[in-house]
Amino acid sequence: MVKRGLTGLAAWVVQRAGAIYMLCFAIFAVAAVTVHPRHSYAEWKAWVSSDAMSAGIGLFLLALLTHMWVGLRDVLLDYVKPEGVRRVSLLLLGMALLSVGMWALQILVHAHT
């Protein structure tokens, strides 16, 4: 049987690289807010809607969603034994993560308007 998608070492690397990026971004965001606090909605919106921050947040969300996919997929593959239930669970998980990603993208796009 040929495995498709993100499995084995590739999945491990994607999950770890995403975790490292999320940690670095979280440290950056906390430092940025500590050094230059935003006191109004307009300041927050200007900061988040800047091209660099939007790209950083977008990458953070992509890393978060792929990290969640790899981790939760592995849990489902390990603990859900009936093949039909496993396939439906994976499909629902994929649809949920895709929905969250689309919602987050909509928020980022809306921040630019």
N, C-alpha and C positions, 0 to 999 in steps of 0.2 A: 504494500500500500504506500502510495506517495503522499507525503505530508505537504499541505499547502499552507501558505500564510506565514505568520510570525510564530515560529516554534524553535525550541532548543536554544542554542547559543544566541541566535539573532534576537529572540524574544527577551532573553536575559540582558543583552547589551542595550536594547531599546528601553527596557524598564529601568535599568541602572542609569543610563545617560539622562533619561527623563527625570529621574529622582535627583540627580546632581543639578540639572538645570533648575528644577523647581526650588531646591534649597538655595542656590545662588540668587535666583530671582527674589525669593522671599527675604533673604538677607538684604539685598539691594533695596527692596520696597520699604522695609522697616527702617533702614538707614536713611533713605530719602525722606520719609515722613518725619523721622526724628530730627533730621538736620533742617528741613524746611517744612514745617507743619502747614497743612492747608486748612484754612479757617472758614471757608465758605464753599457752597456748592459750585460756584463758578470756578474757583481755584481747582477743585477736584476734577471738574469736567475738563478744564483746560489741560490739566496734567495727564489725565487718562486718554484724552482724545489726541494728544500729540502723536505723531507718526511712530516715534521710537517706542513710546509706552504701549501704544496699540499693538505694535509688532511683538513686543516683549510679553504682553498679556496674552496675545494670540498664541504664541509659542508655549507659554505656560499652560494654557488650556489644552493645547494639542498634546503636550507632554503628560498632563494630568489624565486626559482621556485614554491615551495609549497605555499609560501605567495602570489605570483601572482595568482596561480590557485584558491585558496580559495577566494581571493578578487574579481577577475574578474568573476569567476563562480557565485558568489553571485549577482554581478551586472547584469549578463546575466539572471539569474533566476528571478530577480526582475523586469527587464525592457523589456525583450523580451518575449512577450506573446504568439505568435503563436508557438505551440509545435514543428512543423517541423523546423522552423527557429531557435528556441532555441537549438534543438538537433544538427543541423548543426553548429551553432555558437560554442557550447561546444566542438564538435569534432574538429573544426578548431583551437580553442584555445588550446586544449590538444595536437594536432599535432604540433602547433607552439612552445609550451613550451617544448615538448619532443625534437624537433629539436634543439632548443637553448641549452638544456641540453646536448645533444649528441655532439654538436659543442664545448661546453665548456669543456666537458670531453676529447675530442680529443686534445684540446689545452693543457690541463693539462698533458696528456700522452706524447704529443710531447715535452713538456718542460723537461721531464726526459731524452730525447734522446740527 
